[in-house]
């Protein structure tokens, strides 16, 4: 199911609002996830292995971390998957409002 979100909604997701401290890398990975095309998001499968997620995304380095600019730390597939799944829930919630 395709859920289209606008730029303001994407921006709202980029900054964590759970009260926990966050760094530049948190914002970068969240921004990265909001820019994954909708048709690509639609085929994501929670049950995929880490290797399948890495292949699906195509943005991971050979060392297994996500290729991001302006980041303070590395993002592995587990963190990427957690942010991605949080975003999928976020956009579903926004679509049902």
Secondary structure, DSSP 4 states (H G I P E B T S, - for coil): ------HHHHHHHHS--SS----HHHHHHHHHHHTS-HHHHTT--TT--HHHHHHHH--B-TTSSB--SS-SS---HHHHHHHHHHHHHHHHHHHT-
